[in-house]
């Protein structure tokens, strides 16, 4: 395996870790998992420019924005939008109008979930990529040594 392929594999592996472990952990810590639909809406995109930078972007549904930014007063939540969340929290459907009224009149405080994901993601990424760099470098050196001593043509 080349060092470059190892690097790309590491980016893909970390993206999966971000999606399957880090994001759900942060949402759980912030008590923002009720139905699981927000977590299911998350998607990771890797952006690699070998000459400049590597980026990993995490996208999610409208609920991620709603959690992160909150809602100002005067926002009406359409009928039925809260029912899955209410059911997961054990709140009877008959309370929907009261919750809609409360949101309309009081708004919803933001929970900085994006900042928490960024902080945890950077910490995890630093640790993960340090470990992966050593693994990939060792593998690259081993592959190169095998190539040198195999008598085959060497590709640089």
C-alpha positions in Angstrom: 0.0 0.0 0.0 1.4 3.4 -0.9 1.6 6.1 1.7 -0.8 8.2 -0.4 -3.4 5.4 -0.5 -2.9 4.9 3.2 -3.6 8.6 3.7 -6.8 8.5 1.7 -7.9 5.4 3.5 -7.3 7.2 6.8 -9.5 10.1 5.7 -12.3 7.7 4.7 -11.9 5.8 8.0 -12.0 9.0 10.1 -15.1 10.2 8.2 -16.9 7.0 9.1 -15.8 7.4 12.7 -17.1 10.9 12.7 -20.4 9.8 11.4 -20.9 6.6 13.4 -19.3 7.5 16.8 -18.3 11.1 17.4 -21.5 12.8 16.1 -23.9 10.5 18.0 -21.8 10.9 21.2 -22.0 14.7 21.0 -25.7 14.6 20.3 -26.3 12.3 23.2 -24.1 14.5 25.5 -26.3 17.4 24.6 -29.5 15.3 25.0 -30.5 15.9 21.4 -31.3 12.3 20.4 -34.9 11.5 20.5 -36.0 9.7 17.4 -32.6 9.2 15.8 -33.7 11.0 12.6 -31.2 13.8 13.0 -28.3 11.4 13.3 -29.6 9.5 10.3 -29.6 12.7 8.3 -25.9 13.3 8.8 -23.6 12.9 5.8 -19.8 13.2 5.5 -18.1 14.6 2.4 -14.3 14.3 2.1 -12.6 17.1 0.1 -8.9 16.5 -0.8 -6.6 18.9 -2.7 -3.2 17.3 -2.6 -1.5 20.7 -3.2 -3.4 22.6 -0.5 -5.6 21.0 2.0 -7.9 18.2 3.2 -11.4 18.9 4.4 -14.1 16.7 6.0 -17.5 18.3 6.0 -20.5 17.1 8.0 -23.9 17.9 6.7 -27.3 17.2 8.3 -30.9 17.9 7.9 -32.8 21.0 9.0 -33.0 19.7 12.6 -29.2 20.1 13.0 -29.6 23.8 12.1 -32.6 24.1 14.4 -30.8 22.6 17.3 -27.7 24.7 16.7 -29.4 28.1 16.1 -32.6 27.6 18.1 -35.8 29.3 17.1 -36.8 32.9 17.6 -40.2 33.8 19.0 -43.0 34.0 16.3 -42.0 30.8 14.5 -44.9 28.4 14.0 -44.1 24.7 13.9 -46.5 23.0 11.4 -48.9 20.4 12.7 -47.4 16.9 12.9 -43.7 18.1 12.8 -43.3 17.5 16.6 -45.1 14.2 16.9 -42.2 11.8 16.4 -40.1 13.8 18.9 -42.9 14.0 21.4 -43.6 10.3 21.1 -39.9 9.5 21.7 -39.9 11.7 24.8 -43.1 10.2 26.1 -45.2 13.3 25.6 -48.8 12.6 24.5 -49.8 13.8 21.0 -52.6 15.8 22.7 -50.0 18.3 24.0 -48.8 19.3 20.5 -50.8 22.5 20.3 -49.5 23.6 23.7 -45.9 22.9 22.7 -46.4 24.8 19.4 -47.8 27.7 21.4 -44.9 27.6 23.8 -42.4 27.7 20.9 -44.3 30.4 19.1 -44.3 32.7 22.2 -41.0 31.7 23.8 -38.8 30.5 21.0 -36.2 27.7 21.6 -32.8 28.3 23.0 -29.9 27.3 20.8 -27.7 24.4 21.7 -24.2 24.9 20.1 -24.0 21.4 18.7 -21.8 22.4 15.7 -19.2 23.9 18.0 -19.2 20.8 20.2 -18.9 18.6 17.1 -16.0 20.8 15.8 -14.2 20.7 19.1 -14.6 17.0 19.6 -13.9 16.3 15.9 -10.6 18.2 16.0 -9.5 16.5 19.1 -10.4 13.1 17.7 -8.9 13.9 14.3 -5.6 14.9 15.7 -5.3 11.7 17.8 -6.6 9.5 15.0 -4.4 10.9 12.2 -1.3 10.8 14.4 -1.9 7.1 15.0 -2.8 6.5 11.3 0.3 8.4 10.1 2.5 6.0 12.0 0.7 3.0 10.8 0.7 4.1 7.2 4.3 5.3 7.3 5.4 1.9 8.7 3.4 0.1 6.1 4.8 2.3 3.3 8.4 1.7 4.5 7.8 -2.1 4.8 6.2 -2.2 1.2 9.2 -0.1 -0.1 11.7 -2.4 1.6 10.0 -5.5 0.2 10.0 -3.9 -3.3 13.7 -3.1 -3.0 14.7 -6.6 -1.9 12.3 -8.5 -4.2 14.4 -7.9 -7.4 11.3 -6.4 -9.1 11.4 -3.1 -10.9 11.1 -0.1 -8.5 8.4 2.4 -9.1 9.0 5.8 -7.6 
